[in-house]
Amino acid sequence: MSPSTLCGVNAWVEGAVLLACAAAALLFVVDLVRDRNTLDSHFVALAVVEVAVLVHAVWAGVDLAGADIDGSDQAKVISYLGAMAIGPVLGAYFGLIERSRAGTFSMLLAVATVAALEARVIDIWSTLV
């Protein structure tokens, strides 16, 4: 097998996604402990996470487009990135339809899922480079 032409995704982008997830999760946990319903700031936090995820997805897509790697590995990374992009949207949806603490908890769950998927993408990507 020839050496891969795949570049590593910028660690700053990966870090930005994880940092955005951690900040949003902290906001959600504090508001859950304070017994607050879903607030507008929660949707802003989810939007920041979504922007970071989309930047990561585009960056990885550009790297994957020119890479000479197995198609199944590309499909695996693309599926994880797609699931990461859907997570904050679903969290916002459930937060909108349930404006109680349950909506805030569903947002927390969505952000935790994105962080877990990001950790998995970092792991997969490290085996491809």
Beta strands, then each sheet from edge to edge (+ up, - down):
end
